């Protein structure tokens, strides 16, 4: 399975200790230092665990969230679901697992929006949508591999932003929004013939996502249409 940021027990512990401080200190050296204190570590130990600074902590959190989602999907009865239900279930699962840290996720967006952090933002987005499709059983190796991930990137981002501002009970408005967007993605199954005759707008976005992922991660760990583990 592709792991741009492999699981690391020490970094997991520091991340989890830092999350309660992020709403107050942001994704910052201060949050890292506070996490170190909580764990009985020296601040330098926390900095060494994340030598890339705050953006490294943000992207590790995204990878951690992907791992948790993927582990939970293994326990789900995906075979009993239609494809669109699997995708909706995966996106909802990822957001619900992070509901306690909504403010931390909100604070991560300005960090990832900084021009210098663009490659990290694209890498994280690509990893999330790739993990969702692969973990829900998609084994596409043709043109659909790219279009599915490009379209899901838009669905995931828009749903994330909607969720961050959703005040409805149990985020019911978000799940309705997600279902409508998933319906748009699944139309790819009926329009593939037309898509094959022109260059879809989302293809360039996807290529940028994959290029960023390859630049920011070990290429040998990148999963593509012809390289699956």
C-alpha positions as CSV (number, residue, x, y, z in Angstrom):
1,X,0.0,0.0,0.0
2,X,1.3,3.5,-0.8
3,X,2.7,5.3,2.2
4,X,4.2,8.7,1.4
5,X,4.4,9.3,5.1
6,X,4.8,5.9,6.9
7,X,3.4,5.4,10.3
8,X,5.7,6.3,13.1
9,X,4.8,5.8,16.8
10,X,6.8,8.7,18.1
11,X,5.4,11.2,15.5
12,X,1.9,9.8,16.1
13,X,2.2,10.6,19.9
14,X,3.6,14.1,19.2
15,X,0.8,14.8,16.7
16,X,-1.9,13.7,19.1
17,X,-0.4,15.7,21.9
18,X,-0.2,18.8,19.6
19,X,-3.7,18.7,18.3
20,X,-5.4,20.1,21.5
21,X,-3.0,23.1,21.3
22,X,-3.5,23.9,17.6
23,X,-6.8,25.8,18.1
24,X,-4.8,28.2,20.4
25,X,-1.3,28.2,19.0
26,X,-2.0,27.3,15.4
27,X,0.2,24.7,13.5
28,X,3.3,26.2,15.0
29,X,6.6,25.6,16.9
30,X,4.6,26.6,20.0
31,X,2.2,23.8,19.5
32,X,5.1,21.4,19.0
33,X,6.8,22.6,22.1
34,X,3.6,22.3,24.1
35,X,3.2,18.7,22.9
36,X,6.7,17.9,24.0
37,X,6.0,19.2,27.5
38,X,2.8,17.1,27.7
39,X,4.8,14.0,26.7
40,X,7.7,14.8,29.0
41,X,10.1,15.4,26.0
42,X,12.5,18.1,25.3
43,X,11.2,20.6,22.7
44,X,14.1,19.8,20.5
45,X,13.0,16.2,20.3
46,X,9.7,17.3,18.9
47,X,11.3,19.6,16.4
48,X,13.6,16.7,15.3
49,X,10.5,14.5,14.7
50,X,9.2,17.1,12.3
51,X,12.2,18.8,10.8
52,X,10.0,20.4,8.2
53,X,8.3,22.5,10.8
54,X,4.6,23.3,11.0
55,X,3.8,22.2,7.4
56,X,5.4,18.8,8.1
57,X,3.1,18.4,11.2
58,X,0.1,19.4,9.0
59,X,0.8,16.9,6.3
60,X,1.6,14.2,8.8
61,X,-1.8,14.8,10.3
62,X,-3.4,14.3,6.9
63,X,-1.5,11.1,6.4
64,X,-2.5,9.9,9.9
65,X,-6.1,10.7,9.1
66,X,-5.8,8.7,5.8
67,X,-4.4,5.7,7.7
68,X,-7.3,5.8,10.3
69,X,-9.9,6.0,7.5
70,X,-8.3,3.1,5.6
71,X,-8.1,1.0,8.8
72,X,-11.8,1.7,9.5
73,X,-12.8,0.9,5.9
74,X,-11.3,-2.6,6.3
75,X,-13.9,-3.2,9.0
76,X,-16.8,-1.9,6.9
77,X,-19.0,-4.2,4.8
78,X,-18.1,-2.5,1.5
79,X,-19.2,-5.5,-0.6
80,X,-22.8,-4.7,0.4
81,X,-22.5,-1.2,-0.9
82,X,-22.7,0.3,-4.3
83,X,-19.7,2.2,-5.5
84,X,-21.2,5.6,-4.8
85,X,-22.1,4.4,-1.3
86,X,-18.6,3.2,-0.7
87,X,-17.1,6.6,-1.7
88,X,-19.6,8.6,0.4
89,X,-19.0,6.3,3.3
90,X,-15.2,6.8,3.1
91,X,-15.4,10.6,2.9
92,X,-17.9,10.7,5.7
93,X,-15.8,8.4,7.8
94,X,-12.7,10.5,7.3
95,X,-14.5,13.7,8.4
96,X,-16.3,12.1,11.3
97,X,-13.1,10.6,12.7
98,X,-11.7,14.1,12.8
99,X,-14.8,15.9,14.2
100,X,-13.1,16.5,17.6
101,X,-10.3,18.4,15.8
102,X,-12.4,20.5,13.4
103,X,-10.7,23.8,14.5
104,X,-7.3,22.2,14.0
105,X,-8.3,21.2,10.4
106,X,-9.6,24.8,9.8
107,X,-6.3,26.2,11.0
108,X,-4.4,23.9,8.6
109,X,-6.0,25.4,5.5
110,X,-4.1,28.8,5.7
111,X,-0.8,26.8,6.2
112,X,-1.4,24.7,3.1
113,X,-2.6,27.7,1.1
114,X,0.8,29.4,1.3
115,X,2.5,29.3,-2.1
116,X,5.6,27.6,-0.7
117,X,3.5,24.8,0.7
118,X,1.6,24.1,-2.5
119,X,3.4,20.8,-3.3
120,X,2.6,19.5,0.2
121,X,-1.1,20.5,-0.2
122,X,-1.3,18.7,-3.5
123,X,0.5,15.7,-2.2
124,X,-1.9,15.4,0.7
125,X,-5.0,15.8,-1.5
126,X,-3.8,13.2,-4.0
127,X,-3.0,10.7,-1.2
128,X,-6.4,11.1,0.3
129,X,-8.4,10.6,-2.9
130,X,-6.1,7.8,-4.1
131,X,-6.5,6.0,-0.7
132,X,-10.3,6.4,-0.9
133,X,-10.6,4.9,-4.4
134,X,-8.1,2.1,-3.7
135,X,-9.4,1.2,-0.2
136,X,-13.0,1.0,-1.5
137,X,-12.0,-1.6,-4.1
138,X,-11.3,0.4,-7.3
139,X,-8.7,-1.2,-9.4
140,X,-9.0,0.9,-12.5
141,X,-5.8,1.0,-14.7
142,X,-7.2,2.9,-17.7
143,X,-8.1,6.5,-18.3
144,X,-10.7,6.2,-15.5
145,X,-7.9,6.1,-12.9
146,X,-7.1,9.7,-13.5
147,X,-10.6,11.1,-14.1
148,X,-11.9,9.4,-10.9
149,X,-9.2,10.9,-8.7
150,X,-9.5,14.3,-10.3
151,X,-13.2,14.5,-9.8
152,X,-13.1,13.1,-6.3
153,X,-10.5,15.7,-5.4
154,X,-13.1,18.4,-6.1
155,X,-15.8,16.6,-4.2
156,X,-13.6,16.0,-1.2
157,X,-12.4,19.6,-1.0
158,X,-15.8,21.1,-1.4
159,X,-17.3,18.7,1.1
160,X,-14.5,19.5,3.6
161,X,-15.1,23.2,3.3
162,X,-18.9,22.7,3.7
163,X,-18.3,20.5,6.7
164,X,-16.1,23.1,8.4
165,X,-18.9,25.7,8.4
166,X,-21.8,23.3,8.9
167,X,-23.8,23.9,12.1
168,X,-26.5,21.3,11.4
169,X,-27.2,18.5,13.9
170,X,-24.7,15.6,13.4
171,X,-23.6,17.4,10.2
172,X,-26.6,16.2,8.3
173,X,-26.4,19.1,5.9
174,X,-22.9,18.0,5.0
175,X,-23.9,14.4,4.3
176,X,-26.7,15.6,2.0
177,X,-24.2,17.9,0.2
178,X,-21.8,15.0,-0.1
179,X,-24.4,12.7,-1.6
180,X,-25.2,15.2,-4.3
181,X,-21.6,15.7,-5.2
182,X,-20.9,12.0,-5.3
183,X,-23.8,11.6,-7.8
184,X,-21.8,14.0,-10.0
185,X,-18.7,11.9,-9.7
186,X,-20.4,8.7,-10.6
187,X,-21.7,10.2,-13.8
188,X,-18.2,9.4,-15.1
189,X,-19.5,5.9,-15.7
190,X,-21.9,7.1,-18.3
191,X,-19.7,9.8,-19.9
192,X,-16.4,7.9,-20.3
193,X,-16.9,7.6,-24.1
194,X,-17.2,11.4,-24.4
195,X,-14.3,12.0,-22.0
196,X,-12.0,9.9,-24.1
197,X,-12.5,12.2,-27.0
198,X,-11.3,15.4,-25.4
199,X,-9.0,16.6,-22.6
200,X,-11.2,17.1,-19.5
201,X,-10.5,20.2,-17.3
202,X,-9.8,18.0,-14.3
203,X,-6.9,16.1,-16.0
204,X,-4.5,19.0,-15.6
205,X,-5.3,19.2,-11.9
206,X,-4.8,15.5,-11.5
207,X,-1.4,15.7,-13.2
208,X,-0.4,18.4,-10.9
209,X,-1.5,16.4,-7.9
210,X,0.5,13.4,-9.1
211,X,3.6,15.5,-9.9
212,X,3.5,17.1,-6.5
213,X,3.1,13.7,-4.8
214,X,6.1,12.3,-6.7
215,X,8.2,15.4,-5.9
216,X,7.4,15.4,-2.2
217,X,7.5,11.6,-1.6
218,X,9.7,8.7,-2.5
219,X,8.7,7.8,-6.1
220,X,9.1,4.1,-5.3
221,X,6.1,4.4,-2.9
222,X,3.8,6.2,-5.4
223,X,0.9,4.1,-6.5
224,X,-0.3,4.6,-10.1
225,X,-2.3,2.8,-12.7
226,X,0.5,0.3,-13.3
227,X,2.1,0.2,-9.9
228,X,-0.1,-1.1,-7.1
229,X,1.0,-2.8,-4.0
